[in-house]
Amino acid sequence: MLQRAQLLMEQRRPKEAEELIRSYLLEEPNDVDGHTQLAWALFMQDQNKAALTVANQAVGMEPTWDHAHWIKGMILVDLKQWKEARVCARQAIALDPSDPDNYALSSQIYVNLRNWKDAIHEAKLGLALDPEHSTCRHLLSHSLARIGEKGMARESLATGLSQNPMDPDAHVQLGFNCLSTGEHARALQAFEEALRLDPEHEGAREGLVEAMKAKNPIYGFMLRGFMRLSSLPPRVLLFMFIGLFVLNRVARNLRRTHPDWEWFLEPINWLYLTVIGLMWFAESFFDLLLLSSRSGRHALIGAPRLRAQLFGASLVLIASCGAIYWVQQDPEWLWSGILILFGQIPIVAAFGSGGVIGPRIMAAIALVCNFLIVFGFIFAVGDGFTMDGIGKRMMIIGGVAGAFSSWLGMIFMVRS
């Protein structure tokens, strides 16, 4: 019965596998293998808390079995509980240092912590035991690319593909490696091959979208920059953003006290606004452009598509504000357009935040901010296209809240 459940999970039918395993455990409640398989079936259905409970039961039943600790560690990685996951990985390695899966788990944890040196070390230990271990190969290639060793990463990927040319994950990694070096056509081929091998591969679909957008030279340049930034530790990224903010504030204060320095200080202000604008809105904008093409509409699905559509709706409102300003010659409507743009910040953050709490908090903020902005706009239009009443106040509250949510959103995005 457990073999049948294992086959169902390989066929991506975890719900059926769960039902089969639960029936088996009614007859064999002390079977630790049944508990680990149940934990994995729940894990495949994103029921991580329930999976963790079952995994803890398995570890309690057989604390000397490394596989039980490995299962628990994998679930903890998905829950982003790094400290506890590392304990599981170390325990699994101590119990069976000859299993490359245990080193792959350890390497995966270091990858998520952006500790590339230790991730490479653990992946190499796994490959020393099994040179054809695909997960260790992927983690090694990914980590090498992150520290700038793109040539060594490419060699590692070539080795993996020569061992298993039918591995969609290896093609996806090759695609991202090519994107980082500006080889957009080759990246596109790699992602298409990964989708041919596995039509439901999320990473391949996301990579395909990035490769299509990267055909635009501006986005391609930005993408390479963002990929380099993503290799930095989270705290470094946060300090960089804070430093840029402080530099801009200092430059603004100096402009007041030294007006003759404006020629030098003004570009700093524009640099700050450009970086912040690109960070928050560039991806949504290029996703929106992608929706204008037939192939892009097929490739862009799910959350990125919804984000692009919401951004497009905000641009319609901004254009409406511009049209009203052109007719009314009331500068308040120009500021209204900026407030509408600020309302997009928590929306972008909600889609880009890591963990569970981040998206929920930012989604709630986005809902409140944009409710105020949209209905404020409606009230202002209904009040004779004037920005003096309740409509103006609602838009200001929503827009300012959206702007201030950028720091909270930045923390969540950096942590993801």
Secondary structure, DSSP 8 states (H G I E B T S, - for coil): -HHHHHHHHHTT-HHHHHHHHHHHHHH-TT-HHHHHHHHHHHHHTT-HHHHHHHHHHHHHH-TT-HHHHHHHHHHHHHTT-HHHHHHHHHHHHHH-TT-HHHHHHHHHHHHHTT-HHHHHHHHHHHHHH-TT-HHHHHHHHHHHHHTT-HHHHHHHHHHHHHH-TT-HHHHHHHHHHHHHTT-HHHHHHHHHHHHHH-TT-HHHHHHHHHHHHTTSHHHHHHHHHHHHHTTS-HHHHHHHHHHHHHHHHHHHHHHHH-GGGHHHHHHHHHHHHHHHHHHHHHHHHHHHHHHTSHHHHHH--SHHHHHHHHHHHHHHHHHHHHHHHHHH--THHHHHHHHHHHTHHHHHHHHH--TTHHHHHHHHHHHHHHHHHHHHHHHHHHTTS-SSSHHHHHHHHHHHHHHHHHHHHHHHHHH-
